[in-house]
Amino acid sequence: GVIEAFRADAGEELLQLLIDTFLQDAAKKLNRLSELAGSADGVAEAIQLSHALKSSGAMAGAMALAAFASEIEGRLQDGSGVLLQSETSELLSAFEGYCEGLTKLRAAR
């Protein structure tokens, strides 16, 4: 997986730093996205945030989160409506799943 490859390249400490930074950053972006849900004015910002989550999620190995973010980005770019609360909920649950997986990984070491 992505995380294993990164660990092999960069080492454990840098990996943990990357993941911790991603976790803080993603949590902020997810909060902001839920504030933007339903807002026509917030679509451009929601596209930027989705794009950023897609990239950083893929880098940190949060594949489900990255995939959802990519779908949302694509849908919003097509001009088909505003960000939905249900979409932010899906992103959040993908993020929570990633966090749980990490906790198990860290406990296993």
C-alpha positions in Angstrom: 0.0 0.0 0.0 0.9 3.7 -0.2 1.7 3.9 3.5 4.1 0.9 3.4 5.9 2.3 0.4 6.2 5.7 2.0 7.5 4.1 5.2 10.1 2.2 3.3 11.3 5.4 1.6 11.0 8.0 4.2 11.1 6.2 7.5 8.7 5.9 10.4 9.1 9.3 12.0 8.5 11.2 8.8 5.6 8.9 8.0 4.0 9.7 11.4 4.5 13.4 10.9 2.9 13.3 7.4 -0.1 11.4 8.8 -0.5 13.6 11.8 -0.4 16.7 9.6 -2.8 15.1 7.2 -5.2 14.3 10.1 -5.3 17.9 11.4 -5.6 19.4 7.9 -8.3 17.0 6.8 -10.3 17.5 9.9 -10.3 21.3 9.3 -11.2 20.9 5.6 -14.1 18.5 6.5 -15.4 21.0 9.1 -15.3 23.7 6.5 -17.0 21.5 3.9 -19.9 20.7 6.3 -20.3 24.5 6.8 -20.4 24.9 3.0 -23.0 22.2 2.4 -26.2 23.6 0.9 -24.6 26.9 0.0 -24.6 28.0 -3.6 -21.9 30.6 -2.8 -19.7 28.0 -1.3 -19.4 25.7 -4.4 -16.1 27.1 -5.7 -14.5 26.7 -2.2 -16.0 23.2 -1.9 -14.4 22.3 -5.2 -11.0 23.5 -4.0 -11.3 21.7 -0.7 -12.5 18.4 -2.3 -9.5 18.6 -4.7 -7.1 19.2 -1.8 -8.6 16.2 0.1 -8.4 14.0 -3.0 -4.6 14.7 -3.3 -3.6 14.7 0.4 -5.9 11.7 1.1 -4.3 9.7 -1.7 -0.8 10.6 -0.4 -1.7 9.6 3.2 -3.2 6.3 2.0 -6.8 7.4 2.8 -8.1 5.9 -0.4 -11.8 5.8 0.4 -11.7 9.5 1.4 -9.7 10.4 -1.7 -12.2 8.6 -3.9 -15.2 10.3 -2.4 -13.5 13.7 -2.6 -12.8 13.1 -6.2 -16.4 12.2 -7.0 -17.7 15.3 -5.2 -15.1 17.5 -6.9 -16.2 16.1 -10.3 -19.9 16.5 -9.6 -19.5 20.1 -8.4 -17.3 21.0 -11.3 -20.1 19.8 -13.7 -22.3 22.5 -12.1 -24.8 20.0 -10.9 -26.0 21.7 -7.7 -24.4 22.5 -4.3 -22.5 20.3 -1.9 -24.9 18.0 -0.1 -24.9 17.4 3.6 -25.0 13.6 2.8 -21.7 14.0 0.9 -20.0 15.6 3.8 -21.3 12.8 6.0 -19.8 10.2 3.7 -16.5 12.0 3.7 -16.5 12.2 7.4 -17.3 8.5 7.8 -14.5 7.6 5.3 -12.2 9.8 7.4 -13.3 8.1 10.6 -12.7 4.7 9.1 -9.2 5.8 8.1 -8.5 7.0 11.7 -9.7 3.7 13.1 -7.5 1.8 10.7 -4.5 3.9 11.8 -5.2 3.4 15.5 -5.2 -0.4 14.9 -2.0 -0.1 12.8 -0.3 1.8 15.5 -1.5 -0.5 18.3 -0.2 -3.5 16.3 3.4 -2.3 16.3 
